[in-house]
Amino acid sequence: MTEIHRPLRLNLDASALVQNWTVLSQASGGAATGAAVKANGYGLGAREVVKLLSRAGCADFFVANWAEALAISDLVPNEQIAVLNGVQAEDLAAAAESGIAPVLNSPLQIARWKQAGGGRCHVMLDSGINRLGIGPDQADAALFDGLQIDILLSHLASADEDVPQNARQQSLFCAMSAGIPCQRRSLANSAGIQLGADYHFDLTRPGISIYGGIERPELADALSQVVTVEAQLLQVRTLKRGDSVGYGATFVCPNDMRVGTIAIGYADGYLRGFSNRGRCFANGVVLPVVGRISMDLTIVDLSNATVGEGDWIDVDFHLSTASAQSGLSQYELLTSLGSRFTRHWS
Ligand SMILES: *Cc1c(COP(=O)(O)O)cnc(C)c1O
């Protein structure tokens, strides 16, 4: 069968990904460094990410749920995969068959795991995010009796900011974890690594910064963009002063101008926040987005460019710039990337 052409391309830089993980690993000092690969590797493609990082020496992969765990379970030893969202009654069969360990988050999940025979597991302590995990008032020693805990973890709520909550969570995690037998302790995400050695414990769990996200200044210069986006130019037209562009006519041409329509829209994760604010490039020339983003299409100002139908246009997806343009977080930008891209690793 002929391969179907797609007018939309994600270029993924494998060496930038591995380099970012290595930077985070070095910044983690003596602690081992894992990788959060949930949400399909933050939208990049979990399988390729796991293969690359595994080769680079990463031996702990964090996913959100059991479907995500099974989707990578042929790539690495199962003891290297941890399921962050825990284990529901419906997950016990998948857990037993795969040998993959859950992160137990509540007294009920702990009871369920013990009743199902126990075995190696991880436990999340809630030190103040109040999301998932055993809270300080629930953490009596008897609860953990008989568990084979590998990783005892907690999660920081505000590590991207310099606020007293970070130190409070760090010391509460120290206090809570002191009496609980485990193989390894883990607290820091990407931003937490940059808070210093007191936050590293035995294992760190970066996600966003592996994929080029910059949440704190410390490593900003050392991390590089992994994802670039290109869309094909589908049509070009010349408009008159006063003509309007796109749904809702939110852009009105101030002069006669040439515009072009490219093959990316909000269904691809190029969300409406980019309307009249995003920008593209062609041979280094800036092409501002004009009008509202449609489901499958975006219109750009071609006044200063000499491109034509069929040419490839670079969409500015530099994470901090695109975040400022769209109002989306760097996490949202990556995890919203849709399924219509050709994902091209090089
Ligand atoms: C997503 C997640 C991480 C990774 O966080 P980043 O901010 O992307 O580095 C680490 N730990 C837990 C529990 C998570 O849910």
The ligand as an SDF file (V2000), in Angstrom:
LIG
                    3D

 15 15  0  0  0  0  0  0  0  0999 V2000
    4.0860   13.8930   36.5600 C   0  0  0  0  0  0  0  0  0  0  0  0
    4.8050   13.5230   37.7990 C   0  0  0  0  0  0  0  0  0  0  0  0
    6.1920   13.7010   37.8960 C   0  0  0  0  0  0  0  0  0  0  0  0
    6.9950   14.4680   36.8680 C   0  0  0  0  0  0  0  0  0  0  0  0
    6.7720   15.8420   37.0780 O   0  0  0  0  0  0  0  0  0  0  0  0
    7.3930   16.9940   36.1340 P   0  0  0  0  0  0  0  0  0  0  0  0
    6.9000   18.2390   36.7610 O   0  0  0  0  0  0  0  0  0  0  0  0
    6.8470   16.7700   34.7820 O   0  0  0  0  0  0  0  0  0  0  0  0
    8.8690   16.8530   36.1940 O   0  0  0  0  0  0  0  0  0  0  0  0
    6.8200   13.2050   39.0310 C   0  0  0  0  0  0  0  0  0  0  0  0
    6.1150   12.5950   40.0190 N   0  0  0  0  0  0  0  0  0  0  0  0
    4.7800   12.4390   39.9640 C   0  0  0  0  0  0  0  0  0  0  0  0
    4.0690   11.7880   41.0770 C   0  0  0  0  0  0  0  0  0  0  0  0
    4.0770   12.9130   38.8680 C   0  0  0  0  0  0  0  0  0  0  0  0
    2.7430   12.7950   38.8280 O   0  0  0  0  0  0  0  0  0  0  0  0
  1  2  1  0
  2  3  1  0
  2 14  2  0
  3  4  1  0
  3 10  2  0
  4  5  1  0
  5  6  1  0
  6  7  2  0
  6  8  1  0
  6  9  1  0
 10 11  1  0
 11 12  2  0
 12 13  1  0
 12 14  1  0
 14 15  1  0
M  END
$$$$
